[in-house]
Amino acid sequence: MRTLGSDIRRNWTFGLLILLVAATPDLALAQASPFLTGATSLQSNILAWATPIAVILVMALGIMAMANRISWGWPMAAMVGIAVVFGAPQMVTWIRGMFGV
C-alpha cells in the first residue's frame, strides 16, 4: 500500500535524478577540445626538445664558420630556420588574423 510519504520521497528522488541528468552535459562541455589540448601539448614538447638542439647547432655552426670550415651562410640560414621554428605560433596567429579565421 502506498503512503503519502513514499510518493513524496519518490517524486523528490525522480526530480533529483532529472536535475543531475540535465546538469551532466554542462559538465561534459566544460573541458577544452581534446584536439586543442593534444596540439598544445605536442607543440610544447617539440619546443622543449628543439631548444637545446638549436643552441648546440648555433654553437657548432658558429665555431665552424669562425674556423673558416664552412661559409657564413650556413649559420645565418640556421638562425633564420630557428626563428621560423620558434616563431611559428605567432606567425600562424598573424596569418589567421589576416584572413579573419
C-alpha positions, 0 to 999 in steps of 0.5 A, a space after each residue: 500500500 502506498 503512503 503519502 510519504 513514499 510518493 513524496 520521497 519518490 517524486 523528490 528522488 525522480 526530480 533529483 535524478 532529472 536535475 543531475 541528468 540535465 546538469 551532466 552535459 554542462 559538465 561534459 562541455 566544460 573541458 577544452 577540445 581534446 584536439 586543442 589540448 593534444 596540439 598544445 601539448 605536442 607543440 610544447 614538447 617539440 619546443 622543449 626538445 628543439 631548444 637545446 638542439 638549436 643552441 648546440 647547432 648555433 654553437 657548432 655552426 658558429 665555431 665552424 664558420 669562425 674556423 673558416 670550415 664552412 661559409 657564413 651562410 650556413 649559420 645565418 640560414 640556421 638562425 633564420 630556420 630557428 626563428 621560423 621554428 620558434 616563431 611559428 605560433 605567432 606567425 600562424 596567429 598573424 596569418 589567421 588574423 589576416 584572413 579573419 579565421 
